[in-house]
Amino acid sequence: MVSSVAGDCIPNIHVRLLNRIEVKERPGKLVGFKKSMDWPGYSGWEATPIYQKEIDVLRKRWSIPFKEVEKDITFIYDDCIVKKVKLNQKNHEQPQKNSKIYSKVKKNGKKSN
């Protein structure tokens, strides 16, 4: 489960981590009589979303251009990883009754506003 660097208003999504990427920091270069800035290092993962319903919400509400499960690849910084979720490999269905985003009916059977 990962969060967005854009802020807390965008919901966390479930992703599958694919490849680890680490870039070391680089000193600036001398260009003419000016020196360019030093580039800090960063580390993270290439990842792909795993639930179509989460992709649809991101695309419709925030215009994030994800389209298909397991085909869209994005970069996730290490700081954006919220928690590691173990999935049953046979069943990639998202649990609906624990999800706050998709729940419209309260426990007493009445619809919430």
Number of C-alpha atoms within 10 A of each C-alpha: 15 21 20 17 11 7 8 9 9 14 13 16 17 21 22 17 18 13 10 13 14 11 11 10 11 11 12 12 11 10 8 6 6 9 11 11 11 11 12 10 10 12 14 18 18 16 21 21 23 20 17 16 14 19 20 17 17 19 14 10 9 11 10 12 12 19 14 15 16 14 12 14 17 14 16 22 17 14 12 14 17 14 10 12 10 6 10 8 6 6 7 10 12 15 7 10 9 9 9 8 10 12 12 12 12 9 7 6 8 9 10 8 5
